[in-house]
Amino acid sequence: MKREESIDYNIKACWHAIARMYNTQAAQYGGTISIGYILLNIDNEHGTPATKIAPLLGLEARSITRTLKSMEEDGFIYKVQDAKDRRCFRIFLTDRGREVREISRIIVKNFNHHVREAVPDDKLQVFFEVINKVQSVVEKQLQQVQDGRQLIELEPLVEKNKG
């Protein structure tokens, strides 16, 4: 199979292009795509528990710990210990965080507007159906691996490709 025919290659290549575009725009405001997505997922009024942010982005909690720390150091967010559960911290936006959040929101809306102008609604509907189906296949295969089930028998394939 050629890489251009591979589903995962096309998704990854497109995502990398989108990320480059977002990062180029975000850099003008001292941000990154990661910072923008985190800011967009913090409740503007009540803050958001630190442990809830990563799952909102489809990530593991430990994968954004360093980013949250640097965001706090750079003045985008601040942490407040939860009054009910002293083990938890809520993340709040600073004035700078609110400003960059709004810029991020505008950039995302603008990109989506341009895509919606370029792609007819019926094709976007099919795209969302397909991408959701791909996501469910990924989740099913991930669950099988986590359950200890091998997805394919690799040994015969490895032997076949040695020669």
C-alpha positions, 0 to 999 in steps of 0.5 A, a space after each residue: 500500500 502506498 502511503 497516500 492510500 493509507 488512512 492514518 497517513 492522510 489523517 496525520 498529514 492533514 493534522 500536521 498541516 492544521 497544527 502548523 497553521 495554528 502554531 504559526 498564528 498562535 506564535 504571534 501571540 506567544 502561544 501554541 496550538 496546545 496552549 490554545 486548545 487548553 485555554 478553550 477548554 477551561 471554564 471562563 467563570 468557574 475554572 476547570 479541575 486540572 484532572 478534567 482538562 486532558 480528557 476534554 482534549 482526548 489526552 492522558 492527564 500526565 501528558 499536559 502537566 508540563 504544559 500547564 506548569 509553563 502556562 502558569 509561569 507564562 501568566 495564562 492560568 493560575 491554580 486554586 486548591 479546591 475547597 471541597 477536595 484539598 487534593 484537587 486544583 481548579 485551573 482559572 484563566 488570567 486576563 492574559 489567558 482570556 485574551 489569548 483564549 479569545 484569539 484562539 477561538 477566533 482563529 478556530 472559527 475562521 479556519 472552520 468557516 474557510 473549510 465550510 466555504 470550500 467543502 459542500 455541506 453534504 461532503 462535510 456530513 460524509 466526512 464526519 460520518 467517516 471520521 467517527 467510524 474511523 474513531 470507533 474502529 481505533 477505540 475498538 482495536 485499542 480496547 482489544 489490545 488493552 484486553 490482551 488480545 492480539 489484533 493479528 498474528 504477526 509471526 507468519 507475516 514477519 517470517 514471510 517478509 524475511 525472505 
